[in-house]
Amino acid sequence: MRISKAKASHISSMMEIVLDAQKYLAQLGIDQWQNGYPNEAVLLNDINHRESYCVHNDAGQLMGMTMFTTRPEITYYTIDGNWLTAENALYGVIHRLAVSNRFRSHGVAKFIFEQCEGQLKANNISSMRIDTHEENKGMQKLIGQLGYEYCGVIFLESGDKRLAFEKIL
């Protein structure tokens, strides 16, 4: 597997993965991503900010994708709980992580986390934050296995509740 910055030419393949994820979450009865989000415009915005990443296998097939940034996340300013790091600390954030249904259970999501954490360490940034839907038990299990700690509840700009986690690297 290899990770690289996403390009506009990847959009159609990325949207296929988003549709896979939306169907998968719907089958699990999770209402996350069931309102047309993320859409092509959101993904293009991530690409334009150079915060969108794709994972390909050796055959060049798109296996998964994510948005990863070190810009402060506005929805993390207010938390019903406590972050592990100081309010003004630098941190990384992963959003919009999705894996193609053809490559689930291949370690793609774990690989994405490892690569993003590696970028943070290389830049002397000592923590990663992430939030997820309270019913997304699969993501909660993964981030627990990767050493993330539950910190509290945040609310998205839409008002949707999310569980927030952080890991000291």
C-alpha positions in Angstrom: 0.0 0.0 0.0 1.1 3.6 -0.6 -0.5 6.8 0.4 -0.3 10.0 -1.6 -2.0 13.4 -2.0 -5.3 13.0 -3.8 -5.7 14.8 -7.2 -8.8 16.1 -8.9 -8.5 13.1 -11.3 -9.2 10.8 -8.4 -12.7 12.3 -7.7 -14.8 9.8 -9.4 -13.1 6.9 -7.7 -13.2 8.7 -4.4 -17.0 9.2 -4.8 -17.4 5.5 -5.5 -15.8 4.8 -2.1 -18.0 7.4 -0.5 -21.1 5.7 -2.0 -19.8 2.3 -0.7 -19.4 3.8 2.7 -22.8 5.4 2.7 -24.5 2.1 1.8 -22.4 0.2 4.4 -23.4 2.6 7.1 -27.0 2.5 6.1 -27.0 -1.3 6.2 -25.7 -1.1 9.8 -28.5 1.4 10.7 -26.1 4.3 11.2 -27.3 7.6 9.9 -23.8 9.0 9.4 -23.2 10.2 5.9 -26.8 9.6 4.9 -27.6 13.2 3.9 -25.4 13.5 0.8 -22.3 14.3 2.7 -19.5 14.2 1.8 -20.1 15.2 -1.7 -17.8 16.0 -4.7 -17.5 19.7 -3.7 -16.3 18.7 -0.2 -13.7 16.3 -1.6 -12.5 18.9 -4.1 -12.1 21.4 -1.3 -10.0 18.9 0.6 -7.9 18.4 -2.5 -7.5 22.1 -3.2 -6.3 22.6 0.4 -3.8 19.7 -0.1 -5.5 17.8 2.8 -6.9 14.8 0.8 -5.1 11.5 0.6 -5.6 8.3 -1.3 -4.3 4.8 -0.6 -3.5 2.7 -3.6 -2.4 -0.9 -3.8 0.6 -2.1 -5.9 -1.8 -2.6 -8.9 -2.8 1.1 -8.7 -6.3 0.4 -7.4 -7.8 3.0 -5.0 -8.3 1.2 -1.7 -9.2 4.1 0.6 -9.2 7.8 1.3 -9.1 10.4 4.0 -8.9 14.0 4.8 -6.0 14.8 7.1 -5.0 18.3 8.4 -3.1 20.1 11.1 -5.3 23.1 10.9 -7.3 23.7 14.1 -10.8 22.1 14.0 -13.4 24.7 14.9 -15.9 22.1 16.2 -13.2 20.9 18.7 -13.1 24.3 20.4 -16.0 23.2 22.6 -16.1 19.8 24.1 -18.3 18.2 26.8 -15.2 16.6 28.4 -11.5 17.3 28.1 -8.9 16.9 25.5 -5.7 15.2 26.5 -3.6 18.1 25.3 -3.8 21.8 26.0 -6.4 24.0 24.3 -3.8 25.7 22.2 -1.7 22.6 21.4 -1.0 21.6 17.8 -2.7 18.4 16.7 -3.6 16.5 13.6 -7.2 15.6 12.6 -8.5 12.8 10.4 -11.9 13.2 8.7 -13.8 11.5 5.9 -11.9 8.2 6.2 -13.5 5.6 4.0 -12.3 2.3 2.5 -13.6 0.6 -0.6 -15.9 -2.3 0.1 -13.4 -4.4 -2.0 -10.6 -3.8 0.5 -12.4 -3.9 3.9 -10.5 -6.0 6.4 -7.2 -5.4 4.5 -5.8 -3.0 7.1 -6.3 0.1 5.0 -7.8 2.3 7.8 -5.0 1.2 10.2 -2.4 2.1 7.5 -4.0 5.5 7.0 -3.8 6.2 10.7 -0.1 5.1 10.9 0.8 7.2 7.9 -0.9 10.3 9.3 0.6 9.8 12.7 4.0 9.4 11.1 3.6 12.8 9.4 2.7 14.4 12.7 5.8 12.8 14.5 8.0 14.0 11.6 6.7 17.5 12.2 7.0 17.4 16.0 3.2 17.4 16.5 2.4 15.3 19.5 -1.3 14.4 19.1 -4.0 13.3 16.8 -7.7 14.0 17.3 -10.7 12.3 15.7 -14.5 12.2 16.1 -17.0 9.7 15.0 -20.7 8.9 15.1 -21.8 7.4 18.4 -23.2 4.4 16.6 -20.1 3.8 14.4 -18.8 1.0 16.6 -16.4 -0.2 13.9 -14.5 3.1 13.9 -14.6 3.3 17.7 -13.2 -0.2 18.0 -10.3 0.6 15.5 -9.3 3.8 17.3 -9.5 2.1 20.6 -7.1 -0.6 19.3 -4.8 2.1 18.0 -4.5 3.8 21.4 -7.0 6.6 21.1 -8.7 7.7 24.3 -12.3 8.9 24.6 -12.3 12.6 25.6 -16.0 13.7 25.4 -18.7 14.9 23.1 -18.4 17.5 20.4 -21.1 18.9 18.1 -20.6 19.5 14.4 -21.7 22.8 12.8 -24.8 20.9 11.7 -25.6 20.2 15.3 -24.9 16.5 15.0 -23.3 14.8 18.1 -20.0 13.1 17.8 -17.7 11.2 20.2 -14.3 12.8 20.3 -11.0 10.9 20.8 -7.3 11.9 21.1 -4.0 10.0 21.1 -0.7 11.3 22.4 2.0 10.2 19.9 
